Amino acid sequence: MKYDVLQVLGMLLLALCVQGLVRLLIDDGDRGLLGGLPGGFVPLLLTYAGLTAVGVLLAGWAHTRAKALGRR
C-alpha cells in the first residue's frame, strides 16, 4: 500500500513540475507554481528540472518495489 501511495505522489510531482517547466520555457511571463522563488529564470528552471527528476525517480522506485513484492 505504501508503495502505491509513493508512486502516486511521484507521478503527481512529475505532472506538476513538467507542466511548470514547459510553461516556463514557452511563456517566460508565467512562472507557475514556484514563481515566488527568488533568483530569476535559471534557478527556477533548475528547480523545476530537479523536481521533475525526483518525481520520475520516486515513481519508478515505488513501482519497482511494488513489483518485487508481487503487487504488479
Long-range contacts (C-beta under 8 A, 24 or more apart in sequence): 3-62, 3-63, 3-65, 3-66, 3-69, 3-71, 4-62, 4-66, 4-71, 6-58, 6-59, 6-61, 6-62, 7-58, 7-59, 7-62, 7-63, 7-66, 9-58, 10-54, 10-55, 10-56, 10-57, 10-58, 10-59, 10-60, 10-61, 10-62, 11-55, 11-59, 12-55, 13-51, 13-52, 13-54, 13-55, 13-58, 14-52, 14-55, 14-56, 14-59, 15-55, 17-48, 17-51, 17-52, 17-55, 18-52, 20-48, 21-45, 21-48, 21-49, 21-52, 24-48
